[in-house]
Amino acid sequence: MIAAKNKKSKVLTEKDRLKIEIAKELGIWEQVQNEGWESLSNAVCGKVGGLMSKRLRNGKP
């Protein structure tokens, strides 16, 4: 079992929900669910973070 799935369920923050939404839009959510966020490349993590920042600046969560 993957370590990410062993963690207790936590309440998702607005930023967590936004990050998941963006991951789904980019088509990487299945990989994140199966292998965890640490399985993503630096470029993909930067893309997710950049889109999060842009949406938070524009007030569009």
Residue pairs with C-beta under 8 A, 6 or more apart in sequence:
2 34
2 35
2 36
3 36
4 36
4 37
12 20
14 61
15 52
15 56
17 61
18 52
18 55
18 56
18 61
19 48
19 52
20 29
22 48
22 51
22 52
22 55
23 29
23 32
23 48
26 44
26 47
26 48
28 40
28 44
28 48
31 39
31 40
32 39
32 40
37 45
40 48
55 61
